Amino acid sequence: MPTRSALINVMVRAADKAARGLKRDFGEVEQLQVSVKGPADFVSQADIRAERAIRDELKRARPGFGFPREESGEIAGEDPHHRWIVDPLDGTTNVQHGIPHFAISIALEAKGEMVAGVILDPIKDELFWAEKGSGAFLNDRRLRVSSRKQLGQSLLATGIPFLEHGDHTGFLRELGAVMPAVSGVRRLGAAALDLAYVAAGRYDGFWERGLSAWDFAAGIVLVREAGGFVSEIGGAPVRSDSDSLLACNAALGNSVRDLLTRT
């Protein structure tokens, strides 16, 4: 059984605390599907409650670290070199529709680099975690990216632009270039889990545009520590302000980028 560091244990405790509330709230969502109002407002409040639970736990353990929040802006920390990057509920639309595929994502950024990540899927009871230099794990099992080398055998994941968001025409060009070259493309609606699945070898690669740091911060630590390749789609190194991401096993990264950038 791998030994988790004190830092990872802090992050796991915060994710577990939020997960208890989200699992309870998800059970309520199924009842809201038939109401006139629908579940959207309820899920928004669940998101905020999860964020508060995570913030309180992390602040107690590391009071000086900053905390940029998806829902309510950034809390500056006394430590200028460390900040948490958190998505308390990745897959909000899935939850609103009663689809049991969502996650809590917590990452630590140190001096501009993502150095630790935890992604918890509370419904499937899957805890993905990684720390720089220490490997990537699913619960207690070591993770490695897939070993596929042939693009035609690969399974990729992506995110699809939706109402009033993203470049729909540009995405269709990219998808049109990728579809004939691979064995399948999936879109499950939670970028953090897409990246965790690349680290676990379930997907061979993932790409998406229009992302924010909380969508990918924990996931890129997982992919790198599992032996994978991460960059912006155009090839530049990923930063916290990057708005595109390509993650693949090491053998397929250049091939997938060539498909995406030829469009």
Buried (B, 14 or more C-beta within 10 A) or exposed (E): EEEBEEBBBBBBBBBBBBBEBBEEBBEEBEEBEEEEEBBBEBBBEBBBBBBBBBBEBBBEBBEEBBBBBBBEEEBEBEEEEBBBBBBBBBBBEBBBBBBBBBBBBBBBBBEEEBBBBBBBBBBEEBBBBBBBEBBBBBEEEEBBBBEBEEBEEBBBBBBBBEEEEBEEEEBEEBBEBBEEBBEEBBEBBBBBBBBBBBBBBBBBBBBBBBBBBBBBBBBBBBBBBBBBBBBBBEEEEBEBEBBBBBBBBEBBBEBBBEBBEEE
